Structures are given as C-alpha cells and as structure tokens.
Amino acid sequence: MIIEPLTVPRITAVEHLIGIGGPFVWARTPSDYWLYAQLFSSTCPVAVEGDRPIGVVIAFRSQDRPSDIYVQDVVTHPEHRRKGIAGILLDSVRQQAATWECRRLYLTSEPDNVAAQATWLSLGFVNVPGDHTVNGVAVISDYKGPGKHRAVYELALK
Ligand SMILES: CC(C)(COP(=O)(O)OP(=O)(O)OC[C@H]1O[C@@H](n2cnc3c(N)ncnc32)[C@H](O)[C@@H]1OP(=O)(O)O)[C@@H](O)C(=O)NCCC(=O)NCCS
C-alpha cells in the first residue's frame, strides 16, 4: 500500500470509494473532487493498493483560521477496515499540518457513527463539549446550520 495525494486520474475511483462508505458519508460531485485534487491535494491523501484506492481522507486548511485543518471525510474500504489505514491517512495530514505549523485538526461526526467515534478517540482526538449528549457523546446543536447537530472532535497539534 502506498499513500499519495489525490490526483485528477483517481477522482472516479475515489468518488466510488466514498460512495460505498455510507451512510454517514456520501460522494460529492466530480467537480468537488477536481477542486480537492487541484487545490487541496496535500491534505487529501489516498491509500492505494495495486492500482485501487482503499482509503481516503479529504481535509482542508482553513483560510480564515490558518492554524486549523478541517477533516471533511475519512473512508476506508469495508474489506480493509481495522488495519490502521484511517490512522495512517490522518497521520499524513498531521505531517502536512506540522510543516504549516498548524495547531489543530478538527472534524464533525454524526453521534450515531460508533465506528467513527471509536476511531477519533483511538487516534487522540477529543470530543469537544456540547450543549447536550447523545449516547454519551457531546453534541453541539445547529453546528452545521439549523437542525444539523454534530459531535465535534479535535486533535491539538504541537
Ligand atoms: C471510521 C473508519 C474511517 C475507520 O477506518 P479504519 O481504517 O478501519 O480505522 P483504523 O483501522 O485506523 O482504526 C483505528 C482504531 O479505531 C478504532 N476503531 C475503528 N473502527 C472501529 C469499530 N468499528 N469499532 C470499534 N473501534 C473501531 C479501533 O481502536 C482501531 O484500532 P484497532 O483496530 O487496533 O483496535 C471506517 O470505519 C469507515 O470508513 N467508515 C465509514 C465511513 C465513515 O463513516 N467515516 C467517518 C465519517 S467522515
């Protein structure tokens, strides 16, 4: 397995990979992935085995708060889960973050996404305090707009 930045020729396969990663993630449009490959590839690592993407992280450095990197999607192919791939991909983002002297990775999660919560916690992310809890997870109401309540996780970087 190799880790490489997202490139335009990989867009179709990555879109497919994210499409089968549901129900908590869903594929965006090819134009979105073109943007990610052209403007954000250093924080969009892809795990490739043979010639097939088996994991991907889509993340972006904030222009408004340049010390922050927001992680939009993390997906590992169902046949390759629990092998550390999400951890390796997020580590790649951390390495890029370190070169920019960023201070924080953060992401949001659906409170019902038990595998994702376990992954964030195992990798050292902290559940940011919210205004209510769901299944023991702190949730911030309306975080992504009216009715879009989210659990927020962050990883402080040195
Ligand atoms: C969440 C997801 C990305 C994790 O990917 P992964 O490559 O399997 O994760 P890793 O192998 O790096 O797991 C690291 C650790 O997280 C924890 N973990 C991961 N999946 C878990 C699960 N289903 N149950 C319990 N713990 C889990 C474990 O501690 C694991 O270490 P271990 O296997 O040594 O015990 C994967 O389950 C996935 O693609 N889910 C669907 C897409 C999604 O919902 N993404 C998150 C929202 S963006």
The ligand as an SDF file (V2000), in Angstrom:
LIG
                    3D

 48 50  0  0  0  0  0  0  0  0999 V2000
  -14.3530    5.1930   10.5060 C   0  0  0  0  0  0  0  0  0  0  0  0
  -13.4210    4.4920    9.5100 C   0  0  0  0  0  0  0  0  0  0  0  0
  -12.8660    5.5370    8.5350 C   0  0  0  0  0  0  0  0  0  0  0  0
  -12.2400    3.8600   10.2900 C   0  0  0  0  0  0  0  0  0  0  0  0
  -11.3110    3.3640    9.3120 O   0  0  0  0  0  0  0  0  0  0  0  0
  -10.2830    2.1870    9.6530 P   0  0  0  0  0  0  0  0  0  0  0  0
   -9.2290    2.2450    8.5880 O   0  0  0  0  0  0  0  0  0  0  0  0
  -10.9960    0.9090    9.8190 O   0  0  0  0  0  0  0  0  0  0  0  0
   -9.6970    2.6630   11.0450 O   0  0  0  0  0  0  0  0  0  0  0  0
   -8.3460    2.1510   11.7300 P   0  0  0  0  0  0  0  0  0  0  0  0
   -8.0500    0.7460   11.3210 O   0  0  0  0  0  0  0  0  0  0  0  0
   -7.2740    3.1740   11.5190 O   0  0  0  0  0  0  0  0  0  0  0  0
   -8.8040    2.1240   13.2490 O   0  0  0  0  0  0  0  0  0  0  0  0
   -8.0610    2.7250   14.2620 C   0  0  0  0  0  0  0  0  0  0  0  0
   -8.7160    2.3870   15.5820 C   0  0  0  0  0  0  0  0  0  0  0  0
  -10.0170    2.9760   15.6760 O   0  0  0  0  0  0  0  0  0  0  0  0
  -10.8820    2.1160   16.4330 C   0  0  0  0  0  0  0  0  0  0  0  0
  -11.9380    1.5830   15.5500 N   0  0  0  0  0  0  0  0  0  0  0  0
  -12.0420    1.7030   14.2090 C   0  0  0  0  0  0  0  0  0  0  0  0
  -13.1740    1.1180   13.7620 N   0  0  0  0  0  0  0  0  0  0  0  0
  -13.8020    0.6220   14.8640 C   0  0  0  0  0  0  0  0  0  0  0  0
  -15.0110   -0.0820   15.0510 C   0  0  0  0  0  0  0  0  0  0  0  0
  -15.8060   -0.4250   14.0080 N   0  0  0  0  0  0  0  0  0  0  0  0
  -15.3610   -0.4350   16.3090 N   0  0  0  0  0  0  0  0  0  0  0  0
  -14.5730   -0.1150   17.3550 C   0  0  0  0  0  0  0  0  0  0  0  0
  -13.3810    0.5480   17.2350 N   0  0  0  0  0  0  0  0  0  0  0  0
  -13.0110    0.9210   15.9980 C   0  0  0  0  0  0  0  0  0  0  0  0
  -10.0010    0.9690   16.9290 C   0  0  0  0  0  0  0  0  0  0  0  0
   -9.4420    1.3700   18.1650 O   0  0  0  0  0  0  0  0  0  0  0  0
   -8.9360    0.9350   15.8580 C   0  0  0  0  0  0  0  0  0  0  0  0
   -7.7520    0.3240   16.2960 O   0  0  0  0  0  0  0  0  0  0  0  0
   -7.6720   -1.2970   16.3900 P   0  0  0  0  0  0  0  0  0  0  0  0
   -8.2290   -1.8520   15.1040 O   0  0  0  0  0  0  0  0  0  0  0  0
   -6.1900   -1.5540   16.5370 O   0  0  0  0  0  0  0  0  0  0  0  0
   -8.4760   -1.6950   17.5750 O   0  0  0  0  0  0  0  0  0  0  0  0
  -14.1500    3.3440    8.7430 C   0  0  0  0  0  0  0  0  0  0  0  0
  -14.8940    2.5660    9.6590 O   0  0  0  0  0  0  0  0  0  0  0  0
  -15.0910    3.8500    7.6560 C   0  0  0  0  0  0  0  0  0  0  0  0
  -14.6820    4.0370    6.5060 O   0  0  0  0  0  0  0  0  0  0  0  0
  -16.3730    4.0620    7.9950 N   0  0  0  0  0  0  0  0  0  0  0  0
  -17.3540    4.5280    7.0120 C   0  0  0  0  0  0  0  0  0  0  0  0
  -17.1330    5.9910    6.6150 C   0  0  0  0  0  0  0  0  0  0  0  0
  -17.3410    6.9020    7.8180 C   0  0  0  0  0  0  0  0  0  0  0  0
  -18.3910    6.8410    8.4830 O   0  0  0  0  0  0  0  0  0  0  0  0
  -16.3340    7.7780    8.0720 N   0  0  0  0  0  0  0  0  0  0  0  0
  -16.3840    8.6870    9.2000 C   0  0  0  0  0  0  0  0  0  0  0  0
  -17.1780    9.9150    8.9370 C   0  0  0  0  0  0  0  0  0  0  0  0
  -16.2880   11.0440    7.8800 S   0  0  0  0  0  0  0  0  0  0  0  0
  1  2  1  0
  2  3  1  0
  2  4  1  0
  2 36  1  0
  4  5  1  0
  5  6  1  0
  6  7  2  0
  6  8  1  0
  6  9  1  0
  9 10  1  0
 10 11  2  0
 10 12  1  0
 10 13  1  0
 13 14  1  0
 14 15  1  0
 15 16  1  0
 15 30  1  0
 16 17  1  0
 17 18  1  0
 17 28  1  0
 18 19  1  0
 18 27  1  0
 19 20  2  0
 20 21  1  0
 21 22  1  0
 21 27  2  0
 22 23  1  0
 22 24  2  0
 24 25  1  0
 25 26  2  0
 26 27  1  0
 28 29  1  0
 28 30  1  0
 30 31  1  0
 31 32  1  0
 32 33  2  0
 32 34  1  0
 32 35  1  0
 36 37  1  0
 36 38  1  0
 38 39  2  0
 38 40  1  0
 40 41  1  0
 41 42  1  0
 42 43  1  0
 43 44  2  0
 43 45  1  0
 45 46  1  0
 46 47  1  0
 47 48  1  0
M  END
$$$$
